[in-house]
Amino acid sequence: MTIAAKSTAGPTGRSSPTRSPGRPEGRRFQQLRYRLDLKASPYLYIAPFFALFATFGLFPLAYTAWVSTHDWSLLSDEHVFLGLGNYRTLLSDPYFWNALGNTLSILLLATVPQLLAALLLAHLLTLRLRGQTFWRMGMLLPNVASVVAVAVIFSQLFGRDFGLVNWVLESLGAGRIDWQSGSATSHIAIAVMVAWKWTGYNALIFLAAMQAVPREVYEAAHLDGASRMQQLFHVTVPMIRPTIVFTVIVSTIYGLQIFAEPQLFGGGGPNGVTGGASRQFQTLTLYLYEHGFNRGFAFGYASAVAWTMFLVIVIIALLNYLFLRRIRSDS
Amino acid sequence: MTRPATVAAPTSSPASADPRRAGRTALPGRPARRARARMRALREQPGRLVYLTLVGVLFFSGFPLYYSFVVASRDNSALAQVPPPVLPGANLVENVERVFATVPFGTALWNSAVVSATVTASVVFFSTLAGFAFAKLEFKGAKALLVTVVATMMVPVQLGVIPLFMLMIELEWTDTLWAVIAPGLVSAFGVFFMTQYLRGALPGSLIESARMDGASTFRIFWQIVMPAARPAAVVLGVLTFLTSWNDYLWPLIVLSSPERQTVQVALSTLSGGYVTDQSLVLTGTMLATLPLLAVFALLGKYMISGIMQGAVKG
C-alpha cells in the first residue's frame, strides 16, 4: 500500500531529473520505457531460472549422452569415439546387472511398505485428533535428518555385534543376523533407512490430498455401511489416485538413485563403494560413482551408466504410470 | 499397489464392523438429531487404539535420533554392554571435543551454513521473481515455459554429475564452495511453488492500480510482490535450506580438501575410518543434525504446510 504514496514521484523520477512532462520527446521516451518494461520484464524475470537451470542442470544431463559415446577419461586429453562401445561393455558386465538387481530390490522393499504405511498413517491423521500439529511434526521428524545421518545411525542399529536390532532379536529368542553380509538382509536394512526417512513425509502428502476429498462422499459410503478400512480403500484411494501416482513416481525416481545409504552402510571405505565385499548391496549410483570417481575417472563409461540409469528411470516411471492408470479403470 | 483385501461387500453387517458406530446409529430421537449423530460418527473422536498407534509411530520416528544421542554421550566401550545402554551417559563433551579434533568440523559447519544460506536466498529470490512473471504478467509463450518448468521438476539432474564435474574443472571451481552453490541457485520446484502461491495470493487489481500510479514492473515486484510472497517464501526457504544442508553426492564428488568439506562430507569422512569409533561418529551425526532440529522446532509448522500445499497443487 505504501506504493501509492511513494509512486507519485514515479519510476521515471529516477531516469532523468531534467525531465519535463510537457515536452513531447520526454513523453515519448516515457511511453517507450513503459512499453519496454511491460514487454521485456517477464522474460527478464524468468531468465535467471532458465539460464542457470540450463547451465547446471540440463546441459550436463544432455552432454552426458555425448561423453558416453567416447573413451573419455580425466587422465587423458584424447577422447576416442566408441559409438555404443561403452554401452556394450556395460551390458556385458555382470556387476552392472547385479547393481540393477540390487537397486530394484531395495526400491521395492522400501517403497511398497512405505507408501502403504503412509496411506494408513494419513488416514489416521484425518481423524479429529487432539494436538494435530504435534502428531504431524512427529511424523515429519525423520525427514529432517540428512541421508548421511540416517545411514550412519541405522548402520549402528543394524550392527552385527553391538547393534540394537540384533540385541532385540536375540532377547526375543531369534539369532543374531549379520545384516551387512547377506544380500536380502542388507537390502532390508537399507530399505528401512529409506522408509524411515520418507514415510511421514508421504503421509503428509496423502493427508493433504485426503482433506480435499468432499465430505459427502464419505457420508454416502458411511450410510452404505462401509467400514473405515473399506472407506479408505474404496473411497479414499480412488479419489486421491493422482496424488498416489505422483508419490509413487517421485519415490521411484528417488529410489533408483540411492547412494548415501548403501555407501555408508558399507562403512564409507572401499567396501562402501562396492556396496559390500561381494557387491551384495551395490546400487546403480554406487556403480556409477565407482567407475566415474573412484577408479581412474572413466568418465565415458560412467556417463554410459548415467544415461542407462536415466532410461531405466523413465521406463519404470512410465510403467508405474500406466499400471496405476489401469487400477482406476479396473475398479 | 496390491489390491485391497477388504473387498467384502458393503452389506456385511455394519454393527459387527464397528461397535462404536453401532452405538451411535442406535441413538434415539428425531431424524434431524440422528443426522447430526451420523455426521459426528463420521468424524468421531478417535479411540485409544488410534492414539496408541500414533504413539508407536512417534516412538519409531524419534528413537533412532534419541539413540544416536545416547551413543554420543557415552564412550565406545559402553556399546558392548549387555543390555545396551538406553540412557545418556556423561561423555558428551569429551566426544564433541574429539570430533572437532578429528575432522575440521567447525569449518564444515560454517561451509554448510554458507552454502545453504546462499542457495536458500537465491532460490527464494529467483523463484519469487519467476513466479511473479508466470502468475501475474502476460507474455508470449508463458504457458509452454511453465510446462517446461514443471517437466524439469521430474528430471533426475543428479545423473549429470560427470559433465557437471568437467564443467567445474573448466571453470576452475573444483574444491571451492562455488561448485556446490552454483547448481543449487535455482529450483524448478521453487518456481512452480511460487507461481501457484502468487496466483492465489496476489490480487490483479493491486498490480493494476500500482501501474496506474506509474510504478515500474520491478517496483511492483519489490514493493508489492515480495511482501505478499513472504509466507510462501518462508516455506520454500525452510525446504530449500534442509535440502541444501543435507546434500551429499555432489559435494562428496567436487570437494576434496578437508577444509572445504560440508558437514555431510565431513560426517562420511568421520564414519569412513578403518577403526570405527561409533560414539565419535554418532556425536558428529548429532552435531550435524542439531541445527536442523532447531530449524524444525521453530519452523516445522511451515514445512508441513509447504509439503501439504505442494501435494494438493502438484
Interface residues (C-beta under 8 A of the other chain):
Chain A: T2 I3 A4 K6 S7 T8 G10 P11 T12 D37 L38 K39 S41 P42 Y43 Y45 I46 P48 F49 F50 L52 F53 T55 F56 G57 L58 F59 P60 L61 Y63 T64 V67 L74 V112 L115 L116 L121 L124 L127 R128 L129 T133 W135 R136 M137 G138 M139 L140 L141 P142 V144 A145 S146 V147 V148 A149 V150 V152 I153 F154 S155 Q156 L157 G159 D161 F162 L164 W167 S171 W196 G200 Y201 L204 I205 F206 L207 A208 A209 A212 R215 Y218 E219 A221 H222 L223 D224 G225 A226 S227 R228 M229 Q230 F233 H234 V237 T243 I244 F246 V248 I249 V250 I253 L256 Q257 F259 A260 Q263 L264 G267 G268 G269 G272 T285 L288 Y289 G292 F293 F299 A302 S303 A306 W307 M309 F310 I313 A317 L324 I327
Chain B: M1 T2 P4 T6 A8 P10 T11 S12 S13 P14 A17 D18 R38 M39 A41 L42 R43 E44 Q45 P46 V50 Y51 T53 L54 V57 L58 F60 S61 G62 P64 L65 Y67 S68 V71 L79 A80 V82 P83 P84 F126 S127 L129 A130 F132 A133 F134 L137 E138 F139 A142 L145 V149 T152 M154 V155 P156 V157 Q158 L159 G160 V161 I162 P163 L164 F165 M166 L167 I169 A182 P183 L185 V186 A188 V191 S209 A210 D213 G214 A215 S216 T217 F218 R219 I220 F221 Q223 I224 L242 W245 N246 Y248 L249 I253 Q264 L267 S268 T269 S271 G272 G273 Y274 T276 Q278 V281 L282 T285 A288 T289 L292 L293 V295 F296 G300 K301 M303 I304 I307 M308 Q309 G310 A311 V312 G314
